[in-house]
Amino acid sequence: MPSITPIAAALLSIASSALAQTPSAGPAKADAPGAPTPAAKAAYPEKVTKKLFAKNDLRGNKAPALTVEAWRIEGKETKAPDLKNKTILIDFWGISCDPCRRLIPELEAWQEKFKGDLVVVGLSGDTPRALDNFEDLRGNKIKYTLAIDTQNRTNRDVGVEGIPHVLLVSADGIVRWQGFPLSKEEPLTEEKLKQVIDADKAARAAAAASEKKSDPAPTAAKPSETKPETKAPEKKG
């Protein structure tokens, strides 16, 4: 039955004696008004005018629900991946598509490099048997999660007109990047992927800090009362 499932500061340790005797420069200056905070610096990619290869431009909007008949990873059926607090890369692909096949090693590398923050999902209309045959011919199993929807329902929701087609979705379900990943107008690079992951993490951290700040201070708990243990009187024989 189909299931719907709604990316260091350096330390200076040695100083010369001459520097040690230099008078202090005074207290550190506060940031100028309007100076960007670390969270503000982590921004999602701007929307680029380009050929999207899809009927629906979802950038900045909610991603459609994934309609999936079966999940698999490394050739074995599995349950749906945990997407909580993760950036999601959805790759619409097919085994007969040459650019899709060429993209697989890069997707595998990204899944490994950003595994704590990213879930790669390859969504295909191919049957499990066809995928088995493809992976056998390839010589190794695909090392990220594959989703099977032989009816291509999510493809139709997006209006995919050419594959591979990628959606980058932040943890709040908003599409942050969309398009043909090998496009010359705006290719999907590791740098672009990391930008989305970093912005996603910064947004979640800011939301958590705001929520914590708005929580009322806990009231002091009253001392617990210890009641004496009671027993039923013993019956005399």
Secondary structure, 3 states (H helix, E strand, C coil): CCEEECCCCCCCCCCCHHHHCCCCCCCCCCCCCCCCCHHHHCCCCCCCCCCCCECCCCECCECCCEEECEEEECCEEECCCCCCCCEEEEEEECCCCHHHHHHHHHHHHHHHHCCCCEEEEEEECCCHHHHHHHHHHHCCCCCCEEEECCCCHHHHHHCECCCCEEEEECCCCEEEEEECCCCCCCCCCHHHHHHHHHHHHHHHHHHHHHHHHHCCCCCCCCCCCCCCCCCCCCCCC
